[in-house]
Amino acid sequence: MTLGSCITVSMCACCSRITAGPPTTRPDGVQPPELPYEPLRRGELIYDVLNQRTGAFMDRSRQLVYLPPERGGSEWEVDVKWLTKSAP
């Protein structure tokens, strides 16, 4: 089931709660890249299509990748399916 235009929701099997998943499109309709890039080296610059930002790969936990801005600042997380090697 899709809530609005960009968040996937599902029913939790164990407790019947509705849970939100990662965005499947941006509000402007942009989809994740067909071939997402999976970073390998810490510090490697990659582009986050969802947030339209370039960041340095720091770590990964399952499907989430942690990226601080390339010139410093607050780290953010994004699903790996939204990554490309470089900005378009």
C-alpha positions as CSV (number, residue, x, y, z in Angstrom):
1,M,0.0,0.0,0.0
2,T,1.3,3.5,-0.8
3,L,0.6,6.5,1.5
4,G,0.5,9.7,-0.4
5,S,2.9,9.6,-3.4
6,C,6.2,8.6,-1.8
7,I,6.0,6.4,1.3
8,T,5.3,2.7,1.3
9,V,3.4,1.3,4.2
10,S,2.8,-2.2,5.3
11,M,1.0,-4.1,8.1
12,C,3.2,-5.6,10.8
13,A,2.4,-9.3,11.0
14,C,3.1,-9.7,14.7
15,C,1.1,-6.8,16.1
16,S,-1.1,-5.4,13.2
17,R,0.6,-2.0,13.4
18,I,1.0,0.0,10.2
19,T,4.7,0.7,9.5
20,A,6.2,3.1,7.1
21,G,9.0,2.0,4.8
22,P,11.6,4.1,2.9
23,P,10.4,6.5,0.2
24,T,9.9,4.9,-3.2
25,T,9.8,8.2,-5.1
26,R,10.6,11.8,-4.4
27,P,7.7,14.3,-4.1
28,D,8.6,15.6,-7.6
29,G,8.2,12.0,-8.9
30,V,11.9,11.1,-9.4
31,Q,12.5,7.4,-8.9
32,P,15.6,5.7,-7.5
33,P,18.3,4.9,-10.0
34,E,17.9,1.7,-12.0
35,L,21.4,0.5,-11.0
36,P,22.1,2.0,-7.5
37,Y,25.8,2.4,-6.5
38,E,27.0,0.4,-3.5
39,P,30.0,2.3,-1.9
40,L,33.0,0.2,-0.9
41,R,35.5,2.6,0.6
42,R,35.0,4.9,3.7
43,G,35.3,8.5,2.6
44,E,34.3,7.8,-1.0
45,L,32.1,10.6,-2.4
46,I,28.7,9.5,-3.6
47,Y,25.5,11.2,-4.6
48,D,22.2,10.8,-2.8
49,V,19.4,11.1,-5.4
50,L,16.6,11.3,-2.8
51,N,18.0,14.3,-1.0
52,Q,20.0,15.7,-4.0
53,R,23.2,15.9,-1.9
54,T,26.8,14.7,-2.2
55,G,28.3,13.0,0.8
56,A,31.2,10.9,2.0
57,F,30.4,7.3,2.7
58,M,31.0,6.5,6.4
59,D,29.1,3.4,7.3
60,R,26.3,1.0,6.4
61,S,23.7,-0.8,8.5
62,R,21.6,-3.2,6.4
63,Q,20.0,-0.9,3.7
64,L,20.9,2.4,5.3
65,V,24.0,4.3,4.4
66,Y,25.4,7.1,6.6
67,L,26.8,10.2,4.8
68,P,28.2,13.5,6.1
69,P,28.5,16.4,3.7
70,E,31.8,16.4,1.8
71,R,32.8,19.7,3.4
72,G,31.6,18.7,6.9
73,G,28.4,19.1,8.7
74,S,25.6,16.9,10.1
75,E,25.5,13.3,8.9
76,W,22.3,11.9,7.3
77,E,21.1,8.5,6.4
78,V,19.6,7.2,3.2
79,D,18.5,3.9,1.7
80,V,21.3,2.5,-0.5
81,K,18.8,2.2,-3.4
82,W,19.0,6.1,-3.8
83,L,22.8,6.3,-4.4
84,T,24.8,7.0,-7.6
85,K,28.6,7.3,-8.0
86,S,28.5,11.0,-8.8
87,A,26.0,13.9,-9.2
88,P,24.1,14.1,-12.5
